[in-house]
C-alpha cells in the first residue's frame, strides 16, 4: 500500500486519486465509489461549515445504520470537526450526559429518535442545531449530485422533540459546495467514542485519525482482506467494530456493505444476497445462530471468515463444520487496536491469541511490574506506531493519566500469558459489564436505581449468561419500610436506560458487603452470584421493550 497522510481526508483523497471508480460502501439503497465518498465528504464538510461548525467542534450522531451517518462522519473528519456517535439505545440522563460531556454543537438524529430529545434539558447541553438525517427535505445521498425532495414538509414530525428542540430542528441539508480538507495531523481527534464507566460515568475515548486507519489496516491484514472481498456487517456504525470495517475496505480496496441490524433468521440470506466474503459477529451471536438449527442457507453463501471476538472456544469448530466459516478470535478495545489475535492454524485456538506485530504487551502486578509467564495480572499495552491508540478520555485528565500511567495503557483485564506467548482471559478487574455485544456501565445503572424512591443502596455486577457473555444483576437494599416490586422496578428502569442495561437478576439484601473505607466489595457479590432467592426477569416473563 503506497504511503499516504495518516488522516481520514488524506486516505480518502489518496484512494480517490488512484482508483476513484472502485466500489467502496453500500448501505440501504445508497452505494458510493471511492471517488464519490471523497466528494461526499467534501460536500458534507461544506454543509457543516455553512452551519457554523468549525475545526475541533463536536458533531453528535444519534442514528442507526444509514448512509447519512457515514456521510456526516466523513464530512466532519474532512472539516477537522469531531464526530460523537451515540448508541441509539441511550435514553434520558445517559443521552443528556453524552451531549453535555462532549459539548456537541450539532446533533444529527434519525426521525424515529427525535422524541428522545424531549428528555434532554436545553440548559445542560451546548446544542445549537438539530439535523434530522431522514428529514423530509433530506436527500438519500445516492451520490454527491443527489437532489432533495422539495415537495415534502421538512418540519413534519419534528415537534416530537419538544417545543424547544423543534424550533432548532431542520432536515439535514444536501451536500454543499465542496470544502477544502483541513490541514490535519495523524494525532488530531476524529471521533469521541463513549465506553462504559466502571466507578464513574462513561468515558469519551478520543480516537485520533491514525488510530482508526491503523484499526482498519491491522484488522484487514488479520482477516486476509483483498480488493476482491465484500465486507458485510450487521453491527451498528456507532461502535468501533463497524467503523473499523469501513477503514478496512478503504485501506485495502475492498467494499463494505452495512445492514441495518442483526437477524438470526435472516443472517445467512443477507450474507448470500450481498455476496459477502468477510463477516462480523459478536460473542453472543454465534450461540444464537447455532441454536437456530441446521439449515441449507448456512452453506449457500461465500463467507469464508468472520471476525468474532468473545466466542466460546468450544463453538469455533462446531461453527466451521456447520457453516464453512472460520472465526477469528482477537482482543482490542476502543482505546487500543487489534493487538492480540488467534489466527487460524497458529496454535493459539482456544485463547485470546498472540501479540501482533506493531504492539507491546505486559502482564503486570498492581505496581506495573511485569509478571512471569503463567502468573495472572493486568494486561498493559503499547503501540509502536504513533497515534495507533487513543490519546485519552475527553474532559477527564485524571482518568487519562490513571489509564495511561507509566506510558502503558491499563486495560483493566486480568490475563495470563503462557510460555508460548498465548494470552488467556481470566476476569475483569473493572466493573464494566458486557451484554449482547454492548458495554453496560454499572455506575450508570446504579444511578438510575438509586433515583427510585424505594431504593436505599444498589450494586450492579455481571453474572455469566447462557450466551457466553454477561447478564446484569443487582443487589438492592430497600429503604426502611419500603417494598420493592421487581416488575415495577424493571418498568422504572426501562424508560431511563438502554434496554440491554436493564437488570435481569435482582437480589433484595439487608446490606451490601463493604471494605473498611465503605466501598462495595463487588467481588463478593459476583462470587455469591445467583441464589435460590434471586428474582429472574426472564423466568417471570417480563419483557423489556426495545425502544428506538
Buried (B, 14 or more C-beta within 10 A) or exposed (E): EEEBBBBBBBBBBBBBEEBBEBBBBBBBEBBBBBBBBBBBBBBBBBBBBEBEBEBEBBBBBBBBBBBBBBBBBBBBBBBBBBBBBBBBBBBBBBBBBBBBBBBBBBBBBBBBBBBBBBBBEEEEBBBBBBBBBBBBBBBBBBBBEBEBEEEEEBBEBBBBBBEBBBEBBBBBBBBBEBBEBBEBEBBBBBBBBBBBBBEEBBBBBBBBBBBBBBBBBBBBBBBBBEEEBBBBBBBBBBBBBBBBBBBBBBBBBBBBBBBEEBEEEBBBBBBBEBBBBBBBBBBBBBBBBBEEEEEEBBBEBBBBBBBBBBBBEEBBEEBBEBBEBBBBBBBBBBBBBBBBBBBBEEEBBBBBBBBBEBBEBBBBEEEBEEBEEEEBBBBBBBBEBBBBBBBBBBBBEEBBEEBBEEEBBBBBBBBBBEEEBBBBBEEBBBBBBBBBBBBBBBBBBBBBBEEBEBBBBBBBBBBEBEBBBBBBBBBBBBBEEEEBEBEEBBBBBBEBBBBBBBBBBBBBBEEBBEEEEEEBEBEBBBEBBBEEEBBBBEEEEBEBEEBE
